[in-house]
């Protein structure tokens, strides 16, 4: 349902064939070893725990999928036709571009600015590009790009050097500089990262939507990736973008989103230069009963999203426009460690903001968007019920149940990835194990982060924040986080032990045996006997 750019990174055919053979072999083993006793009455707890929770989770997921199809097949095509029909009347009076770069490889920097300047030149609107850079090399490269394009007359370029304390301060400096220019009514601001490649006609096919709706505050687009790394890394990124596409499309039915990605988003300039908007970008913080007041390090896209959400502005996702990121894991040779680092940062940004968004209630965003935020918090625990039950039943009731659970995983994740592939326009067998990895290990990370979301780290810039300056106070916070996390995990396991029948609640006889002061039914005298 979407046309991916040709240069998107995918797994090789050899890798896909290897995964296919391994899965066929696994499927044969599971089916041949599937025990008959799984259909016995003793299996009720297993099927109830897995099936009931799974039905709830997958029914919600299928609702999202159906809304996504409805948006991509019915709602958005009409909007696309209306936006394209505007022609020159859909052009903004002026355009501003905020592009932040931090130690981007020179070849990547050249390609990014080459595509950006070509797009702005072809778009024809008076444009000021603010290049927030960290090194003189970036200035030299951008100068070469402008020279190669003949210094387009509609482009003004300004350089601003970052302080090195994170992206937020760099963005705030640029937004204040734009504010001092007093943007014209209807002007737009593009906020993008310095490693994002704009595909041809990105501006023409995305900016005109603001002319359709006066209440549209921001929009974002579809994503693809040029990945430096293994086949598993390439498919891990593309799977995440496929999942993002489904959720973003679903949320656009409600004219709201769950995040405005920092890779490429467009705002009305008068909103992005509002003093409270700039203050939130630069100094967003939270007051927490346990962590106190701490400032956010990353997650600027969550801050801008929250500002628009609480102020009642609508947001939109453009599914047929792609921007391509140059993606690379922090450590190419360590997939597990690197994805852990990235997911921990992403989930921390989500948890730091979703709580206060939920507190706004359904009124400013609609019931579906509000419940989607609530579900983000519930899902990190409900996702763990399936594997936890499978482990408990396998260890304490029937070891053969692990075969049933593995077959369940192959079936459900296989169907899920087929739906994602239908909307993404491509498919990889690697998505089946990767989606399970993202769901289960991601849920474990979310629970870990939820008790420690003040701890922040940005691997690329090598900075961290959120904990108290006092080492003793930081240790106290960490110990309390371990205690609360352990308590909630133990509580979940205890409930599952009871639900699966591994641990049975004591009956009346057992309670009497535990009380030495009361006679047991076996030793109590009959009514007609004397003591």
TAJOBEL-V230803 format. One record per residue. N is the residue number from 1. RES is the residue in one letter. SS is DSSP state (alpha for helix, beta for strand, coil for the rest). PHI is phi as a letter, one per 30 degrees, with the letter a starting at -180 (NA if undefined). PSI is psi in whole degrees, -180 to 180 (999 if undefined). Layout:
n->(N N)
res->(RES RES)
ss->(SS SS)
phi->(PHI PHI)
psi->(PSI PSI)
//
This chain:
n->(1 2 3 4 5 6 7 8 9 10 11 12 13 14 15 16 17 18 19 20 21 22 23 24 25 26 27 28 29 30 31 32 33 34 35 36 37 38 39 40 41 42 43 44 45 46 47 48 49 50 51 52 53 54 55 56 57 58 59 60 61 62 63 64 65 66 67 68 69 70 71 72 73 74 75 76 77 78 79 80 81 82 83 84 85 86 87 88 89 90 91 92 93 94 95 96 97 98 99 100 101 102 103 104 105 106 107 108 109 110 111 112 113 114 115 116 117 118 119 120 121 122 123 124 125 126 127 128 129 130 131 132 133 134 135 136 137 138 139 140 141 142 143 144 145 146 147 148 149 150 151 152 153 154 155 156 157 158 159 160 161 162 163 164 165 166 167 168 169 170 171 172 173 174 175 176 177 178 179 180 181 182 183 184 185 186 187 188 189 190 191 192 193 194 195 196 197 198 199 200 201 202 203 204 205 206 207 208 209 210 211 212 213 214 215 216 217 218 219 220 221 222 223 224 225 226 227 228 229 230 231 232 233 234 235 236 237 238 239 240 241 242 243 244 245 246 247 248 249 250 251 252 253 254 255 256 257 258 259 260 261 262 263 264 265 266 267 268 269 270 271 272 273 274 275 276 277 278 279 280 281 282 283 284 285 286 287 288 289 290 291 292 293 294 295 296 297 298 299 300 301 302 303 304 305 306 307 308 309 310 311 312 313 314 315 316 317 318 319 320 321 322 323 324 325 326 327 328 329 330 331 332 333 334 335 336 337 338 339 340 341 342 343 344 345 346 347 348 349 350 351 352 353 354 355 356 357 358 359 360 361 362 363 364 365 366 367 368 369 370 371 372 373 374 375 376 377 378 379 380 381 382 383 384 385 386 387 388 389 390 391 392 393 394 395 396 397 398 399 400 401 402 403 404 405 406 407 408 409 410 411 412 413 414 415 416 417 418 419 420 421 422 423 424 425 426 427 428 429 430 431 432 433 434 435 436 437 438 439 440 441 442 443 444 445 446 447 448 449 450 451 452 453 454 455 456 457 458 459 460 461 462 463 464 465 466 467 468 469 470 471 472 473 474 475 476 477 478 479 480 481 482 483 484 485 486 487 488 489 490 491 492 493 494 495 496 497 498 499 500 501 502 503 504 505 506 507 508 509 510 511 512 513 514 515 516 517 518 519 520 521 522 523 524 525 526 527 528 529 530 531)
res->(X X X X X X X X X X X X X X X X X X X X X X X X X X X X X X X X X X X X X X X X X X X X X X X X X X X X X X X X X X X X X X X X X X X X X X X X X X X X X X X X X X X X X X X X X X X X X X X X X X X X X X X X X X X X X X X X X X X X X X X X X X X X X X X X X X X X X X X X X X X X X X X X X X X X X X X X X X X X X X X X X X X X X X X X X X X X X X X X X X X X X X X X X X X X X X X X X X X X X X X X X X X X X X X X X X X X X X X X X X X X X X X X X X X X X X X X X X X X X X X X X X X X X X X X X X X X X X X X X X X X X X X X X X X X X X X X X X X X X X X X X X X X X X X X X X X X X X X X X X X X X X X X X X X X X X X X X X X X X X X X X X X X X X X X X X X X X X X X X X X X X X X X X X X X X X X X X X X X X X X X X X X X X X X X X X X X X X X X X X X X X X X X X X X X X X X X X X X X X X X X X X X X X X X X X X X X X X X X X X X X X X X X X X X X X X X X X X X X X X X X X X X X X X X X X X X X X X X X X X X X X X X X X X X X X X X X X X X X X X X X X X X X X X X X X X X X X X X X X X X X X X X X X X X X X X X X X X X X X X X X X X X X X X X X X X X)
ss->(coil coil coil coil coil coil coil coil coil coil coil coil alpha alpha alpha alpha alpha alpha alpha alpha alpha alpha alpha alpha alpha alpha alpha alpha alpha alpha alpha alpha alpha coil coil alpha alpha alpha alpha coil alpha alpha alpha alpha alpha alpha alpha alpha alpha alpha alpha alpha alpha alpha alpha alpha alpha alpha alpha alpha alpha alpha alpha alpha alpha alpha alpha alpha alpha alpha alpha alpha alpha alpha alpha alpha alpha alpha alpha alpha alpha alpha alpha alpha alpha coil alpha alpha alpha alpha coil coil coil coil beta beta beta beta beta beta coil coil coil coil coil alpha alpha alpha alpha alpha alpha alpha alpha alpha alpha alpha alpha alpha alpha alpha alpha alpha alpha coil coil coil beta beta beta beta beta beta beta coil coil alpha alpha alpha alpha alpha alpha alpha alpha alpha alpha alpha alpha alpha coil coil coil coil coil coil beta beta beta beta beta beta beta coil coil coil coil coil alpha alpha alpha alpha alpha alpha alpha alpha alpha alpha alpha alpha alpha alpha coil coil coil coil coil coil coil beta beta beta beta beta beta coil coil beta beta beta coil coil coil alpha alpha alpha alpha alpha alpha alpha alpha alpha alpha coil coil coil coil beta beta beta beta beta beta beta beta beta beta beta beta beta coil coil alpha alpha alpha alpha alpha alpha alpha alpha alpha alpha alpha alpha alpha alpha alpha alpha alpha alpha alpha alpha alpha alpha coil coil coil coil coil coil coil coil coil coil coil beta beta beta beta beta alpha alpha alpha alpha coil coil alpha alpha alpha alpha alpha alpha alpha alpha alpha coil beta beta beta beta coil coil coil beta beta beta beta coil coil coil coil alpha alpha alpha alpha alpha alpha alpha alpha alpha alpha alpha coil coil coil beta beta beta beta beta beta beta beta beta beta beta beta beta beta beta coil coil coil coil coil coil alpha alpha alpha alpha alpha alpha alpha alpha alpha alpha alpha alpha alpha alpha alpha alpha alpha alpha alpha alpha alpha alpha alpha alpha alpha coil coil coil coil coil coil coil alpha alpha alpha alpha alpha alpha alpha alpha alpha alpha alpha alpha alpha alpha alpha alpha alpha alpha alpha alpha alpha alpha alpha alpha alpha alpha alpha alpha alpha alpha coil coil coil coil alpha alpha alpha alpha alpha alpha alpha alpha alpha alpha alpha alpha alpha alpha alpha alpha alpha alpha alpha alpha alpha alpha alpha alpha coil coil coil coil coil alpha alpha alpha alpha alpha alpha alpha alpha alpha alpha alpha alpha alpha alpha alpha alpha alpha alpha alpha alpha alpha coil coil coil coil coil beta beta beta coil coil coil coil beta beta beta coil coil coil coil coil alpha alpha alpha alpha alpha alpha alpha alpha alpha alpha alpha alpha alpha alpha alpha alpha alpha alpha alpha alpha alpha alpha alpha alpha alpha alpha alpha alpha alpha alpha coil coil coil coil coil coil coil alpha alpha alpha alpha alpha alpha alpha coil coil coil coil coil coil coil coil coil coil coil coil coil coil coil coil coil)
phi->(NA b c d e d c d d b d d d d d d d d d d d d d d d d d d d d d d c d d d d d c d d d c e d d d d d d d d d d d d d d d d d d d d d d d d d d d d c c d d e d d d d d d d d d i d d c d d d a b b b c b c b b h d e e d d e d d d d d d d d d d d d d d i d e b c c c c d c b b d e d d d d d d d d d d d c i h e d d c c c b c b d d d j c k d d d d d d d d d d d d e d d h e d e j d b b c c b d d b c c d d e i e d d c b d d d d d d b d c d c a b b b d b b b c c c l d d d d d d d d d d d d d d d e d d d d d d d e c h b b c a c d d d a b b b d d d d d c d e d d d d d d d b d a b c b d c c i c b c d c c i d d d d d d d d d d d c i d d b b c c d c c c b c c d c a d e b e d b d d d d d d d d d d d d d d d d d d c d d d d d d d i d e d b j d d d d d d d d d e d d d d c d d d d e d d d e d d d d d c c b e d d d d d d d d d d d d d d d d d d d d d d e d d j a b b d d d d d d d d d d d d d d d e d d d d d d c b d d d b b c d d c i b b a j c d d d d d d d d d d d d d d d d d d d d d d d d d d d d d d d d d i d c c d d d d d d d d d d c d d c d d e d c d d d d d c d d)
psi->(-6 148 106 148 151 -29 15 141 132 166 154 161 -34 -41 -43 -40 -41 -45 -39 -47 -41 -40 -37 -42 -42 -42 -42 -44 -45 -44 -41 -31 3 119 146 -27 -5 -19 8 167 -21 -10 3 -44 -38 -51 -33 -48 -45 -46 -43 -51 -40 -39 -42 -50 -45 -27 -40 -40 -39 -31 -45 -43 -42 -41 -38 -46 -42 -42 -46 -28 -28 -56 -54 -40 -37 -41 -40 -44 -42 -42 -42 -29 -14 -33 -135 -22 -15 2 140 157 -32 162 140 142 124 110 115 130 142 106 49 138 137 -45 -38 -43 -42 -46 -38 -51 -28 -46 -41 -49 -35 -43 -47 -40 -46 -31 -37 -3 141 123 137 121 121 109 105 102 168 -3 148 -26 -39 -40 -44 -42 -46 -38 -41 -40 -47 -40 -41 -29 6 28 72 139 -25 6 129 131 132 139 139 124 135 156 -23 11 20 169 -30 -46 -36 -43 -42 -40 -43 -43 -36 -38 -40 -40 -40 -20 -6 74 146 152 132 -3 152 154 127 125 120 158 158 4 29 126 119 125 159 137 22 -48 -46 -35 0 -35 -24 -15 -24 -28 -17 -34 121 -20 8 117 -32 161 162 170 178 158 149 176 142 109 133 110 -162 172 -39 -39 -43 -45 -29 -44 -45 -34 -43 -40 -33 -43 -40 -43 -43 -48 -43 -42 -43 -45 -28 -20 -35 4 33 161 170 -7 151 102 140 -10 -49 112 153 135 156 132 -35 -27 -44 -18 8 138 -40 -31 -47 -40 -39 -38 -43 -40 32 138 174 146 118 144 -27 -35 -12 -150 119 149 145 140 -60 -163 32 -32 -28 -35 -46 -39 -45 -39 -46 -40 -50 -20 7 16 145 157 156 148 130 100 -21 12 126 143 145 126 145 103 144 134 151 -36 107 -31 -6 83 -49 -49 -40 -45 -32 -45 -45 -47 -36 -39 -45 -45 -32 -43 -41 -47 -33 -25 -31 -33 -47 -28 -41 -37 -20 -24 173 -21 -50 -8 -12 154 -40 -44 -43 -45 -31 -37 -42 -42 -33 -36 -38 -37 -27 -21 -43 -31 -30 -11 -45 -59 -33 -44 -43 -41 -45 -46 -39 -41 -36 -14 -68 115 -25 -13 -21 -30 -40 -44 -41 -39 -39 -42 -47 -41 -52 -44 -29 -43 -42 -45 -29 -40 -43 -42 -38 -40 -29 -31 6 165 147 136 -22 -20 -30 -54 -32 -35 -35 -40 -47 -41 -54 -51 -35 -39 -40 -43 -39 -43 -38 -47 -34 -23 3 32 1 -20 118 145 136 105 -41 -42 -7 36 154 160 173 -30 157 152 -31 127 -37 -43 -39 -40 -39 -43 -42 -43 -41 -38 -43 -41 -48 -40 -47 -39 -46 -39 -45 -38 -43 -45 -39 -45 -41 -34 -41 -41 -35 -8 2 -39 124 141 142 138 -175 -37 -42 -39 -36 -35 -37 -19 102 -15 -12 138 146 160 -33 -34 -9 141 151 160 -32 -4 149 152 999)
//
